[in-house]
Amino acid sequence: MVQQIEITLKAKSRGFHLVTDEIVRQLPQLPRTGIINIFCKHTSCGLSINENCDPDVRIDMETIFNRLVPENQPYYEHTLEGSDDMPAHAKSTLTGASITIPITKGHLNMGTWQGIYFCEFRNYGGTRKLVVTIMGE
């Protein structure tokens, strides 16, 4: 069985956001066993799996990424869409556009402290579209 849907995430401020529940609410019934791939259809944000308990982790991740890829660098050529745009593309490459999670007993099989992060790298990114592909039996 293969099923594919497109879901929408509400607009979020710049930063790392725990979106596990927002995504799960939009999913159909999951198969007993399988995998789910979640793909982000944008080039200035990303997806990751990380700490779901302490919100300080998300703040620290934003700080780390801003230090790794700062804005307003003189070597950026792509600057027409704002000072946050080129760094957002680079950060998106670092996080990646998709994640894959096993499905076990009809539920996402993540660790106790794991959650799905939506990483918004633009100051005003707007709503974001995700393609969800579910494979299983």
MODELLER restraints for C-alpha pairs under 7 A, 6 or more apart:
rsr = mdl.restraints
at = mdl.atoms
rsr.add(forms.Gaussian(group=physical.xy_distance, feature=features.Distance(at['CA:1:A'], at['CA:135:A']), mean=5.74, stdev=0.5))
rsr.add(forms.Gaussian(group=physical.xy_distance, feature=features.Distance(at['CA:1:A'], at['CA:136:A']), mean=5.50, stdev=0.5))
rsr.add(forms.Gaussian(group=physical.xy_distance, feature=features.Distance(at['CA:1:A'], at['CA:137:A']), mean=5.98, stdev=0.5))
rsr.add(forms.Gaussian(group=physical.xy_distance, feature=features.Distance(at['CA:2:A'], at['CA:134:A']), mean=5.68, stdev=0.5))
rsr.add(forms.Gaussian(group=physical.xy_distance, feature=features.Distance(at['CA:2:A'], at['CA:135:A']), mean=4.57, stdev=0.5))
rsr.add(forms.Gaussian(group=physical.xy_distance, feature=features.Distance(at['CA:2:A'], at['CA:136:A']), mean=6.75, stdev=0.5))
rsr.add(forms.Gaussian(group=physical.xy_distance, feature=features.Distance(at['CA:3:A'], at['CA:133:A']), mean=5.80, stdev=0.5))
rsr.add(forms.Gaussian(group=physical.xy_distance, feature=features.Distance(at['CA:3:A'], at['CA:134:A']), mean=5.13, stdev=0.5))
rsr.add(forms.Gaussian(group=physical.xy_distance, feature=features.Distance(at['CA:3:A'], at['CA:135:A']), mean=6.56, stdev=0.5))
rsr.add(forms.Gaussian(group=physical.xy_distance, feature=features.Distance(at['CA:4:A'], at['CA:132:A']), mean=5.58, stdev=0.5))
rsr.add(forms.Gaussian(group=physical.xy_distance, feature=features.Distance(at['CA:4:A'], at['CA:133:A']), mean=4.42, stdev=0.5))
rsr.add(forms.Gaussian(group=physical.xy_distance, feature=features.Distance(at['CA:4:A'], at['CA:134:A']), mean=6.21, stdev=0.5))
rsr.add(forms.Gaussian(group=physical.xy_distance, feature=features.Distance(at['CA:5:A'], at['CA:131:A']), mean=5.92, stdev=0.5))
rsr.add(forms.Gaussian(group=physical.xy_distance, feature=features.Distance(at['CA:5:A'], at['CA:132:A']), mean=5.34, stdev=0.5))
rsr.add(forms.Gaussian(group=physical.xy_distance, feature=features.Distance(at['CA:5:A'], at['CA:133:A']), mean=6.68, stdev=0.5))
rsr.add(forms.Gaussian(group=physical.xy_distance, feature=features.Distance(at['CA:6:A'], at['CA:129:A']), mean=6.74, stdev=0.5))
rsr.add(forms.Gaussian(group=physical.xy_distance, feature=features.Distance(at['CA:6:A'], at['CA:130:A']), mean=5.60, stdev=0.5))
rsr.add(forms.Gaussian(group=physical.xy_distance, feature=features.Distance(at['CA:6:A'], at['CA:131:A']), mean=4.47, stdev=0.5))
rsr.add(forms.Gaussian(group=physical.xy_distance, feature=features.Distance(at['CA:6:A'], at['CA:132:A']), mean=6.00, stdev=0.5))
rsr.add(forms.Gaussian(group=physical.xy_distance, feature=features.Distance(at['CA:7:A'], at['CA:26:A']), mean=6.71, stdev=0.5))
rsr.add(forms.Gaussian(group=physical.xy_distance, feature=features.Distance(at['CA:7:A'], at['CA:129:A']), mean=5.85, stdev=0.5))
rsr.add(forms.Gaussian(group=physical.xy_distance, feature=features.Distance(at['CA:7:A'], at['CA:130:A']), mean=5.30, stdev=0.5))
rsr.add(forms.Gaussian(group=physical.xy_distance, feature=features.Distance(at['CA:7:A'], at['CA:131:A']), mean=6.45, stdev=0.5))
rsr.add(forms.Gaussian(group=physical.xy_distance, feature=features.Distance(at['CA:8:A'], at['CA:127:A']), mean=6.68, stdev=0.5))
rsr.add(forms.Gaussian(group=physical.xy_distance, feature=features.Distance(at['CA:8:A'], at['CA:128:A']), mean=5.64, stdev=0.5))
rsr.add(forms.Gaussian(group=physical.xy_distance, feature=features.Distance(at['CA:8:A'], at['CA:129:A']), mean=4.67, stdev=0.5))
rsr.add(forms.Gaussian(group=physical.xy_distance, feature=features.Distance(at['CA:8:A'], at['CA:130:A']), mean=6.19, stdev=0.5))
rsr.add(forms.Gaussian(group=physical.xy_distance, feature=features.Distance(at['CA:9:A'], at['CA:127:A']), mean=5.71, stdev=0.5))
rsr.add(forms.Gaussian(group=physical.xy_distance, feature=features.Distance(at['CA:9:A'], at['CA:128:A']), mean=5.20, stdev=0.5))
rsr.add(forms.Gaussian(group=physical.xy_distance, feature=features.Distance(at['CA:9:A'], at['CA:129:A']), mean=6.41, stdev=0.5))
rsr.add(forms.Gaussian(group=physical.xy_distance, feature=features.Distance(at['CA:10:A'], at['CA:127:A']), mean=4.98, stdev=0.5))
rsr.add(forms.Gaussian(group=physical.xy_distance, feature=features.Distance(at['CA:10:A'], at['CA:128:A']), mean=6.86, stdev=0.5))
rsr.add(forms.Gaussian(group=physical.xy_distance, feature=features.Distance(at['CA:11:A'], at['CA:125:A']), mean=6.65, stdev=0.5))
rsr.add(forms.Gaussian(group=physical.xy_distance, feature=features.Distance(at['CA:11:A'], at['CA:126:A']), mean=4.45, stdev=0.5))
rsr.add(forms.Gaussian(group=physical.xy_distance, feature=features.Distance(at['CA:11:A'], at['CA:127:A']), mean=4.22, stdev=0.5))
rsr.add(forms.Gaussian(group=physical.xy_distance, feature=features.Distance(at['CA:11:A'], at['CA:128:A']), mean=6.86, stdev=0.5))
rsr.add(forms.Gaussian(group=physical.xy_distance, feature=features.Distance(at['CA:12:A'], at['CA:120:A']), mean=6.97, stdev=0.5))
rsr.add(forms.Gaussian(group=physical.xy_distance, feature=features.Distance(at['CA:12:A'], at['CA:126:A']), mean=6.85, stdev=0.5))
rsr.add(forms.Gaussian(group=physical.xy_distance, feature=features.Distance(at['CA:13:A'], at['CA:120:A']), mean=6.89, stdev=0.5))
rsr.add(forms.Gaussian(group=physical.xy_distance, feature=features.Distance(at['CA:13:A'], at['CA:123:A']), mean=6.34, stdev=0.5))
rsr.add(forms.Gaussian(group=physical.xy_distance, feature=features.Distance(at['CA:13:A'], at['CA:124:A']), mean=6.53, stdev=0.5))
rsr.add(forms.Gaussian(group=physical.xy_distance, feature=features.Distance(at['CA:14:A'], at['CA:120:A']), mean=4.95, stdev=0.5))
rsr.add(forms.Gaussian(group=physical.xy_distance, feature=features.Distance(at['CA:14:A'], at['CA:121:A']), mean=5.41, stdev=0.5))
rsr.add(forms.Gaussian(group=physical.xy_distance, feature=features.Distance(at['CA:14:A'], at['CA:122:A']), mean=5.63, stdev=0.5))
rsr.add(forms.Gaussian(group=physical.xy_distance, feature=features.Distance(at['CA:14:A'], at['CA:123:A']), mean=5.05, stdev=0.5))
rsr.add(forms.Gaussian(group=physical.xy_distance, feature=features.Distance(at['CA:15:A'], at['CA:62:A']), mean=5.66, stdev=0.5))
rsr.add(forms.Gaussian(group=physical.xy_distance, feature=features.Distance(at['CA:15:A'], at['CA:119:A']), mean=5.88, stdev=0.5))
rsr.add(forms.Gaussian(group=physical.xy_distance, feature=features.Distance(at['CA:15:A'], at['CA:120:A']), mean=5.24, stdev=0.5))
rsr.add(forms.Gaussian(group=physical.xy_distance, feature=features.Distance(at['CA:15:A'], at['CA:121:A']), mean=6.33, stdev=0.5))
rsr.add(forms.Gaussian(group=physical.xy_distance, feature=features.Distance(at['CA:16:A'], at['CA:58:A']), mean=5.26, stdev=0.5))
rsr.add(forms.Gaussian(group=physical.xy_distance, feature=features.Distance(at['CA:16:A'], at['CA:62:A']), mean=6.49, stdev=0.5))
rsr.add(forms.Gaussian(group=physical.xy_distance, feature=features.Distance(at['CA:16:A'], at['CA:117:A']), mean=6.19, stdev=0.5))
rsr.add(forms.Gaussian(group=physical.xy_distance, feature=features.Distance(at['CA:16:A'], at['CA:118:A']), mean=5.91, stdev=0.5))
rsr.add(forms.Gaussian(group=physical.xy_distance, feature=features.Distance(at['CA:16:A'], at['CA:119:A']), mean=4.50, stdev=0.5))
rsr.add(forms.Gaussian(group=physical.xy_distance, feature=features.Distance(at['CA:16:A'], at['CA:120:A']), mean=6.28, stdev=0.5))
rsr.add(forms.Gaussian(group=physical.xy_distance, feature=features.Distance(at['CA:17:A'], at['CA:117:A']), mean=5.27, stdev=0.5))
rsr.add(forms.Gaussian(group=physical.xy_distance, feature=features.Distance(at['CA:17:A'], at['CA:118:A']), mean=5.14, stdev=0.5))
rsr.add(forms.Gaussian(group=physical.xy_distance, feature=features.Distance(at['CA:17:A'], at['CA:119:A']), mean=6.23, stdev=0.5))
rsr.add(forms.Gaussian(group=physical.xy_distance, feature=features.Distance(at['CA:18:A'], at['CA:52:A']), mean=6.83, stdev=0.5))
rsr.add(forms.Gaussian(group=physical.xy_distance, feature=features.Distance(at['CA:18:A'], at['CA:115:A']), mean=6.47, stdev=0.5))
rsr.add(forms.Gaussian(group=physical.xy_distance, feature=features.Distance(at['CA:18:A'], at['CA:116:A']), mean=5.78, stdev=0.5))
rsr.add(forms.Gaussian(group=physical.xy_distance, feature=features.Distance(at['CA:18:A'], at['CA:117:A']), mean=4.64, stdev=0.5))
rsr.add(forms.Gaussian(group=physical.xy_distance, feature=features.Distance(at['CA:18:A'], at['CA:118:A']), mean=6.41, stdev=0.5))
rsr.add(forms.Gaussian(group=physical.xy_distance, feature=features.Distance(at['CA:19:A'], at['CA:116:A']), mean=5.64, stdev=0.5))
rsr.add(forms.Gaussian(group=physical.xy_distance, feature=features.Distance(at['CA:19:A'], at['CA:117:A']), mean=5.78, stdev=0.5))
rsr.add(forms.Gaussian(group=physical.xy_distance, feature=features.Distance(at['CA:19:A'], at['CA:118:A']), mean=6.24, stdev=0.5))
rsr.add(forms.Gaussian(group=physical.xy_distance, feature=features.Distance(at['CA:20:A'], at['CA:115:A']), mean=5.75, stdev=0.5))
rsr.add(forms.Gaussian(group=physical.xy_distance, feature=features.Distance(at['CA:20:A'], at['CA:116:A']), mean=4.88, stdev=0.5))
rsr.add(forms.Gaussian(group=physical.xy_distance, feature=features.Distance(at['CA:30:A'], at['CA:106:A']), mean=5.08, stdev=0.5))
rsr.add(forms.Gaussian(group=physical.xy_distance, feature=features.Distance(at['CA:30:A'], at['CA:107:A']), mean=6.67, stdev=0.5))
rsr.add(forms.Gaussian(group=physical.xy_distance, feature=features.Distance(at['CA:31:A'], at['CA:106:A']), mean=5.20, stdev=0.5))
rsr.add(forms.Gaussian(group=physical.xy_distance, feature=features.Distance(at['CA:31:A'], at['CA:136:A']), mean=5.58, stdev=0.5))
rsr.add(forms.Gaussian(group=physical.xy_distance, feature=features.Distance(at['CA:31:A'], at['CA:137:A']), mean=5.47, stdev=0.5))
rsr.add(forms.Gaussian(group=physical.xy_distance, feature=features.Distance(at['CA:32:A'], at['CA:103:A']), mean=6.98, stdev=0.5))
rsr.add(forms.Gaussian(group=physical.xy_distance, feature=features.Distance(at['CA:32:A'], at['CA:104:A']), mean=5.91, stdev=0.5))
rsr.add(forms.Gaussian(group=physical.xy_distance, feature=features.Distance(at['CA:32:A'], at['CA:105:A']), mean=4.53, stdev=0.5))
rsr.add(forms.Gaussian(group=physical.xy_distance, feature=features.Distance(at['CA:32:A'], at['CA:106:A']), mean=4.17, stdev=0.5))
rsr.add(forms.Gaussian(group=physical.xy_distance, feature=features.Distance(at['CA:32:A'], at['CA:137:A']), mean=6.16, stdev=0.5))
rsr.add(forms.Gaussian(group=physical.xy_distance, feature=features.Distance(at['CA:33:A'], at['CA:103:A']), mean=5.23, stdev=0.5))
rsr.add(forms.Gaussian(group=physical.xy_distance, feature=features.Distance(at['CA:33:A'], at['CA:104:A']), mean=4.85, stdev=0.5))
rsr.add(forms.Gaussian(group=physical.xy_distance, feature=features.Distance(at['CA:33:A'], at['CA:105:A']), mean=6.03, stdev=0.5))
rsr.add(forms.Gaussian(group=physical.xy_distance, feature=features.Distance(at['CA:33:A'], at['CA:106:A']), mean=6.42, stdev=0.5))
rsr.add(forms.Gaussian(group=physical.xy_distance, feature=features.Distance(at['CA:33:A'], at['CA:136:A']), mean=5.44, stdev=0.5))
rsr.add(forms.Gaussian(group=physical.xy_distance, feature=features.Distance(at['CA:33:A'], at['CA:137:A']), mean=5.69, stdev=0.5))
rsr.add(forms.Gaussian(group=physical.xy_distance, feature=features.Distance(at['CA:34:A'], at['CA:102:A']), mean=5.95, stdev=0.5))
rsr.add(forms.Gaussian(group=physical.xy_distance, feature=features.Distance(at['CA:34:A'], at['CA:103:A']), mean=4.80, stdev=0.5))
rsr.add(forms.Gaussian(group=physical.xy_distance, feature=features.Distance(at['CA:34:A'], at['CA:104:A']), mean=6.80, stdev=0.5))
rsr.add(forms.Gaussian(group=physical.xy_distance, feature=features.Distance(at['CA:34:A'], at['CA:135:A']), mean=5.42, stdev=0.5))
rsr.add(forms.Gaussian(group=physical.xy_distance, feature=features.Distance(at['CA:34:A'], at['CA:136:A']), mean=3.81, stdev=0.5))
rsr.add(forms.Gaussian(group=physical.xy_distance, feature=features.Distance(at['CA:34:A'], at['CA:137:A']), mean=6.44, stdev=0.5))
rsr.add(forms.Gaussian(group=physical.xy_distance, feature=features.Distance(at['CA:35:A'], at['CA:100:A']), mean=6.78, stdev=0.5))
rsr.add(forms.Gaussian(group=physical.xy_distance, feature=features.Distance(at['CA:35:A'], at['CA:101:A']), mean=5.67, stdev=0.5))
rsr.add(forms.Gaussian(group=physical.xy_distance, feature=features.Distance(at['CA:35:A'], at['CA:102:A']), mean=4.33, stdev=0.5))
rsr.add(forms.Gaussian(group=physical.xy_distance, feature=features.Distance(at['CA:35:A'], at['CA:103:A']), mean=5.08, stdev=0.5))
rsr.add(forms.Gaussian(group=physical.xy_distance, feature=features.Distance(at['CA:35:A'], at['CA:134:A']), mean=6.07, stdev=0.5))
rsr.add(forms.Gaussian(group=physical.xy_distance, feature=features.Distance(at['CA:35:A'], at['CA:135:A']), mean=5.43, stdev=0.5))
rsr.add(forms.Gaussian(group=physical.xy_distance, feature=features.Distance(at['CA:35:A'], at['CA:136:A']), mean=6.35, stdev=0.5))
rsr.add(forms.Gaussian(group=physical.xy_distance, feature=features.Distance(at['CA:36:A'], at['CA:100:A']), mean=5.56, stdev=0.5))
rsr.add(forms.Gaussian(group=physical.xy_distance, feature=features.Distance(at['CA:36:A'], at['CA:101:A']), mean=5.36, stdev=0.5))
rsr.add(forms.Gaussian(group=physical.xy_distance, feature=features.Distance(at['CA:36:A'], at['CA:102:A']), mean=6.34, stdev=0.5))
rsr.add(forms.Gaussian(group=physical.xy_distance, feature=features.Distance(at['CA:36:A'], at['CA:103:A']), mean=6.84, stdev=0.5))
rsr.add(forms.Gaussian(group=physical.xy_distance, feature=features.Distance(at['CA:36:A'], at['CA:132:A']), mean=6.94, stdev=0.5))
rsr.add(forms.Gaussian(group=physical.xy_distance, feature=features.Distance(at['CA:36:A'], at['CA:133:A']), mean=5.69, stdev=0.5))
rsr.add(forms.Gaussian(group=physical.xy_distance, feature=features.Distance(at['CA:36:A'], at['CA:134:A']), mean=4.54, stdev=0.5))
rsr.add(forms.Gaussian(group=physical.xy_distance, feature=features.Distance(at['CA:36:A'], at['CA:135:A']), mean=6.32, stdev=0.5))
rsr.add(forms.Gaussian(group=physical.xy_distance, feature=features.Distance(at['CA:37:A'], at['CA:98:A']), mean=6.83, stdev=0.5))
rsr.add(forms.Gaussian(group=physical.xy_distance, feature=features.Distance(at['CA:37:A'], at['CA:99:A']), mean=5.70, stdev=0.5))
rsr.add(forms.Gaussian(group=physical.xy_distance, feature=features.Distance(at['CA:37:A'], at['CA:100:A']), mean=4.35, stdev=0.5))
rsr.add(forms.Gaussian(group=physical.xy_distance, feature=features.Distance(at['CA:37:A'], at['CA:101:A']), mean=6.57, stdev=0.5))
rsr.add(forms.Gaussian(group=physical.xy_distance, feature=features.Distance(at['CA:37:A'], at['CA:132:A']), mean=5.74, stdev=0.5))
rsr.add(forms.Gaussian(group=physical.xy_distance, feature=features.Distance(at['CA:37:A'], at['CA:133:A']), mean=5.17, stdev=0.5))
rsr.add(forms.Gaussian(group=physical.xy_distance, feature=features.Distance(at['CA:37:A'], at['CA:134:A']), mean=6.54, stdev=0.5))
rsr.add(forms.Gaussian(group=physical.xy_distance, feature=features.Distance(at['CA:38:A'], at['CA:98:A']), mean=5.36, stdev=0.5))
rsr.add(forms.Gaussian(group=physical.xy_distance, feature=features.Distance(at['CA:38:A'], at['CA:99:A']), mean=5.44, stdev=0.5))
rsr.add(forms.Gaussian(group=physical.xy_distance, feature=features.Distance(at['CA:38:A'], at['CA:100:A']), mean=6.44, stdev=0.5))
rsr.add(forms.Gaussian(group=physical.xy_distance, feature=features.Distance(at['CA:38:A'], at['CA:130:A']), mean=6.47, stdev=0.5))
rsr.add(forms.Gaussian(group=physical.xy_distance, feature=features.Distance(at['CA:38:A'], at['CA:131:A']), mean=5.82, stdev=0.5))
rsr.add(forms.Gaussian(group=physical.xy_distance, feature=features.Distance(at['CA:38:A'], at['CA:132:A']), mean=4.60, stdev=0.5))
rsr.add(forms.Gaussian(group=physical.xy_distance, feature=features.Distance(at['CA:38:A'], at['CA:133:A']), mean=6.54, stdev=0.5))
rsr.add(forms.Gaussian(group=physical.xy_distance, feature=features.Distance(at['CA:39:A'], at['CA:97:A']), mean=5.71, stdev=0.5))
rsr.add(forms.Gaussian(group=physical.xy_distance, feature=features.Distance(at['CA:39:A'], at['CA:98:A']), mean=4.24, stdev=0.5))
rsr.add(forms.Gaussian(group=physical.xy_distance, feature=features.Distance(at['CA:39:A'], at['CA:99:A']), mean=6.78, stdev=0.5))
rsr.add(forms.Gaussian(group=physical.xy_distance, feature=features.Distance(at['CA:39:A'], at['CA:130:A']), mean=5.42, stdev=0.5))
rsr.add(forms.Gaussian(group=physical.xy_distance, feature=features.Distance(at['CA:39:A'], at['CA:131:A']), mean=5.08, stdev=0.5))
rsr.add(forms.Gaussian(group=physical.xy_distance, feature=features.Distance(at['CA:39:A'], at['CA:132:A']), mean=6.37, stdev=0.5))
rsr.add(forms.Gaussian(group=physical.xy_distance, feature=features.Distance(at['CA:40:A'], at['CA:46:A']), mean=6.60, stdev=0.5))
rsr.add(forms.Gaussian(group=physical.xy_distance, feature=features.Distance(at['CA:40:A'], at['CA:97:A']), mean=5.16, stdev=0.5))
rsr.add(forms.Gaussian(group=physical.xy_distance, feature=features.Distance(at['CA:40:A'], at['CA:98:A']), mean=6.08, stdev=0.5))
rsr.add(forms.Gaussian(group=physical.xy_distance, feature=features.Distance(at['CA:40:A'], at['CA:129:A']), mean=6.30, stdev=0.5))
rsr.add(forms.Gaussian(group=physical.xy_distance, feature=features.Distance(at['CA:40:A'], at['CA:130:A']), mean=4.62, stdev=0.5))
rsr.add(forms.Gaussian(group=physical.xy_distance, feature=features.Distance(at['CA:40:A'], at['CA:131:A']), mean=6.51, stdev=0.5))
rsr.add(forms.Gaussian(group=physical.xy_distance, feature=features.Distance(at['CA:41:A'], at['CA:129:A']), mean=5.81, stdev=0.5))
rsr.add(forms.Gaussian(group=physical.xy_distance, feature=features.Distance(at['CA:41:A'], at['CA:130:A']), mean=5.92, stdev=0.5))
rsr.add(forms.Gaussian(group=physical.xy_distance, feature=features.Distance(at['CA:43:A'], at['CA:89:A']), mean=5.75, stdev=0.5))
rsr.add(forms.Gaussian(group=physical.xy_distance, feature=features.Distance(at['CA:43:A'], at['CA:92:A']), mean=6.31, stdev=0.5))
rsr.add(forms.Gaussian(group=physical.xy_distance, feature=features.Distance(at['CA:44:A'], at['CA:88:A']), mean=4.65, stdev=0.5))
rsr.add(forms.Gaussian(group=physical.xy_distance, feature=features.Distance(at['CA:44:A'], at['CA:89:A']), mean=4.72, stdev=0.5))
rsr.add(forms.Gaussian(group=physical.xy_distance, feature=features.Distance(at['CA:44:A'], at['CA:92:A']), mean=5.52, stdev=0.5))
rsr.add(forms.Gaussian(group=physical.xy_distance, feature=features.Distance(at['CA:44:A'], at['CA:121:A']), mean=5.86, stdev=0.5))
rsr.add(forms.Gaussian(group=physical.xy_distance, feature=features.Distance(at['CA:44:A'], at['CA:122:A']), mean=6.50, stdev=0.5))
rsr.add(forms.Gaussian(group=physical.xy_distance, feature=features.Distance(at['CA:45:A'], at['CA:88:A']), mean=6.61, stdev=0.5))
rsr.add(forms.Gaussian(group=physical.xy_distance, feature=features.Distance(at['CA:45:A'], at['CA:92:A']), mean=5.10, stdev=0.5))
rsr.add(forms.Gaussian(group=physical.xy_distance, feature=features.Distance(at['CA:45:A'], at['CA:119:A']), mean=5.41, stdev=0.5))
rsr.add(forms.Gaussian(group=physical.xy_distance, feature=features.Distance(at['CA:45:A'], at['CA:120:A']), mean=4.72, stdev=0.5))
rsr.add(forms.Gaussian(group=physical.xy_distance, feature=features.Distance(at['CA:45:A'], at['CA:121:A']), mean=5.26, stdev=0.5))
rsr.add(forms.Gaussian(group=physical.xy_distance, feature=features.Distance(at['CA:46:A'], at['CA:92:A']), mean=5.09, stdev=0.5))
rsr.add(forms.Gaussian(group=physical.xy_distance, feature=features.Distance(at['CA:46:A'], at['CA:95:A']), mean=5.65, stdev=0.5))
rsr.add(forms.Gaussian(group=physical.xy_distance, feature=features.Distance(at['CA:46:A'], at['CA:96:A']), mean=5.58, stdev=0.5))
rsr.add(forms.Gaussian(group=physical.xy_distance, feature=features.Distance(at['CA:46:A'], at['CA:97:A']), mean=5.06, stdev=0.5))
rsr.add(forms.Gaussian(group=physical.xy_distance, feature=features.Distance(at['CA:46:A'], at['CA:118:A']), mean=6.06, stdev=0.5))
rsr.add(forms.Gaussian(group=physical.xy_distance, feature=features.Distance(at['CA:46:A'], at['CA:119:A']), mean=4.95, stdev=0.5))
rsr.add(forms.Gaussian(group=physical.xy_distance, feature=features.Distance(at['CA:46:A'], at['CA:120:A']), mean=6.77, stdev=0.5))
rsr.add(forms.Gaussian(group=physical.xy_distance, feature=features.Distance(at['CA:47:A'], at['CA:95:A']), mean=6.31, stdev=0.5))
rsr.add(forms.Gaussian(group=physical.xy_distance, feature=features.Distance(at['CA:47:A'], at['CA:96:A']), mean=6.29, stdev=0.5))
rsr.add(forms.Gaussian(group=physical.xy_distance, feature=features.Distance(at['CA:47:A'], at['CA:97:A']), mean=5.86, stdev=0.5))
rsr.add(forms.Gaussian(group=physical.xy_distance, feature=features.Distance(at['CA:47:A'], at['CA:98:A']), mean=5.88, stdev=0.5))
rsr.add(forms.Gaussian(group=physical.xy_distance, feature=features.Distance(at['CA:47:A'], at['CA:99:A']), mean=6.53, stdev=0.5))
rsr.add(forms.Gaussian(group=physical.xy_distance, feature=features.Distance(at['CA:47:A'], at['CA:117:A']), mean=5.65, stdev=0.5))
rsr.add(forms.Gaussian(group=physical.xy_distance, feature=features.Distance(at['CA:47:A'], at['CA:118:A']), mean=4.91, stdev=0.5))
rsr.add(forms.Gaussian(group=physical.xy_distance, feature=features.Distance(at['CA:47:A'], at['CA:119:A']), mean=5.82, stdev=0.5))
rsr.add(forms.Gaussian(group=physical.xy_distance, feature=features.Distance(at['CA:48:A'], at['CA:95:A']), mean=6.34, stdev=0.5))
rsr.add(forms.Gaussian(group=physical.xy_distance, feature=features.Distance(at['CA:48:A'], at['CA:99:A']), mean=6.59, stdev=0.5))
rsr.add(forms.Gaussian(group=physical.xy_distance, feature=features.Distance(at['CA:48:A'], at['CA:116:A']), mean=5.98, stdev=0.5))
rsr.add(forms.Gaussian(group=physical.xy_distance, feature=features.Distance(at['CA:48:A'], at['CA:117:A']), mean=5.02, stdev=0.5))
rsr.add(forms.Gaussian(group=physical.xy_distance, feature=features.Distance(at['CA:48:A'], at['CA:118:A']), mean=6.69, stdev=0.5))
rsr.add(forms.Gaussian(group=physical.xy_distance, feature=features.Distance(at['CA:49:A'], at['CA:114:A']), mean=6.24, stdev=0.5))
rsr.add(forms.Gaussian(group=physical.xy_distance, feature=features.Distance(at['CA:49:A'], at['CA:115:A']), mean=5.53, stdev=0.5))
rsr.add(forms.Gaussian(group=physical.xy_distance, feature=features.Distance(at['CA:49:A'], at['CA:116:A']), mean=4.74, stdev=0.5))
rsr.add(forms.Gaussian(group=physical.xy_distance, feature=features.Distance(at['CA:49:A'], at['CA:117:A']), mean=5.70, stdev=0.5))
rsr.add(forms.Gaussian(group=physical.xy_distance, feature=features.Distance(at['CA:50:A'], at['CA:114:A']), mean=5.18, stdev=0.5))
rsr.add(forms.Gaussian(group=physical.xy_distance, feature=features.Distance(at['CA:50:A'], at['CA:115:A']), mean=5.60, stdev=0.5))
rsr.add(forms.Gaussian(group=physical.xy_distance, feature=features.Distance(at['CA:50:A'], at['CA:116:A']), mean=6.64, stdev=0.5))
rsr.add(forms.Gaussian(group=physical.xy_distance, feature=features.Distance(at['CA:50:A'], at['CA:117:A']), mean=6.70, stdev=0.5))
rsr.add(forms.Gaussian(group=physical.xy_distance, feature=features.Distance(at['CA:51:A'], at['CA:57:A']), mean=6.80, stdev=0.5))
rsr.add(forms.Gaussian(group=physical.xy_distance, feature=features.Distance(at['CA:51:A'], at['CA:113:A']), mean=5.45, stdev=0.5))
rsr.add(forms.Gaussian(group=physical.xy_distance, feature=features.Distance(at['CA:51:A'], at['CA:114:A']), mean=5.07, stdev=0.5))
rsr.add(forms.Gaussian(group=physical.xy_distance, feature=features.Distance(at['CA:51:A'], at['CA:115:A']), mean=6.13, stdev=0.5))
rsr.add(forms.Gaussian(group=physical.xy_distance, feature=features.Distance(at['CA:52:A'], at['CA:113:A']), mean=5.30, stdev=0.5))
rsr.add(forms.Gaussian(group=physical.xy_distance, feature=features.Distance(at['CA:52:A'], at['CA:114:A']), mean=5.21, stdev=0.5))
rsr.add(forms.Gaussian(group=physical.xy_distance, feature=features.Distance(at['CA:52:A'], at['CA:115:A']), mean=4.81, stdev=0.5))
rsr.add(forms.Gaussian(group=physical.xy_distance, feature=features.Distance(at['CA:53:A'], at['CA:113:A']), mean=6.32, stdev=0.5))
rsr.add(forms.Gaussian(group=physical.xy_distance, feature=features.Distance(at['CA:69:A'], at['CA:87:A']), mean=5.75, stdev=0.5))
rsr.add(forms.Gaussian(group=physical.xy_distance, feature=features.Distance(at['CA:69:A'], at['CA:91:A']), mean=6.98, stdev=0.5))
rsr.add(forms.Gaussian(group=physical.xy_distance, feature=features.Distance(at['CA:70:A'], at['CA:87:A']), mean=6.58, stdev=0.5))
rsr.add(forms.Gaussian(group=physical.xy_distance, feature=features.Distance(at['CA:71:A'], at['CA:83:A']), mean=5.78, stdev=0.5))
rsr.add(forms.Gaussian(group=physical.xy_distance, feature=features.Distance(at['CA:71:A'], at['CA:84:A']), mean=6.03, stdev=0.5))
rsr.add(forms.Gaussian(group=physical.xy_distance, feature=features.Distance(at['CA:71:A'], at['CA:87:A']), mean=6.07, stdev=0.5))
rsr.add(forms.Gaussian(group=physical.xy_distance, feature=features.Distance(at['CA:72:A'], at['CA:83:A']), mean=5.68, stdev=0.5))
rsr.add(forms.Gaussian(group=physical.xy_distance, feature=features.Distance(at['CA:78:A'], at['CA:86:A']), mean=6.04, stdev=0.5))
rsr.add(forms.Gaussian(group=physical.xy_distance, feature=features.Distance(at['CA:79:A'], at['CA:86:A']), mean=6.66, stdev=0.5))
rsr.add(forms.Gaussian(group=physical.xy_distance, feature=features.Distance(at['CA:84:A'], at['CA:122:A']), mean=5.85, stdev=0.5))
rsr.add(forms.Gaussian(group=physical.xy_distance, feature=features.Distance(at['CA:84:A'], at['CA:123:A']), mean=6.82, stdev=0.5))
rsr.add(forms.Gaussian(group=physical.xy_distance, feature=features.Distance(at['CA:85:A'], at['CA:122:A']), mean=6.39, stdev=0.5))
rsr.add(forms.Gaussian(group=physical.xy_distance, feature=features.Distance(at['CA:88:A'], at['CA:121:A']), mean=4.77, stdev=0.5))
rsr.add(forms.Gaussian(group=physical.xy_distance, feature=features.Distance(at['CA:88:A'], at['CA:122:A']), mean=6.01, stdev=0.5))
rsr.add(forms.Gaussian(group=physical.xy_distance, feature=features.Distance(at['CA:101:A'], at['CA:108:A']), mean=6.52, stdev=0.5))
rsr.add(forms.Gaussian(group=physical.xy_distance, feature=features.Distance(at['CA:101:A'], at['CA:109:A']), mean=6.73, stdev=0.5))
rsr.add(forms.Gaussian(group=physical.xy_distance, feature=features.Distance(at['CA:102:A'], at['CA:108:A']), mean=6.10, stdev=0.5))
rsr.add(forms.Gaussian(group=physical.xy_distance, feature=features.Distance(at['CA:102:A'], at['CA:109:A']), mean=5.40, stdev=0.5))
rsr.add(forms.Gaussian(group=physical.xy_distance, feature=features.Distance(at['CA:103:A'], at['CA:109:A']), mean=5.40, stdev=0.5))
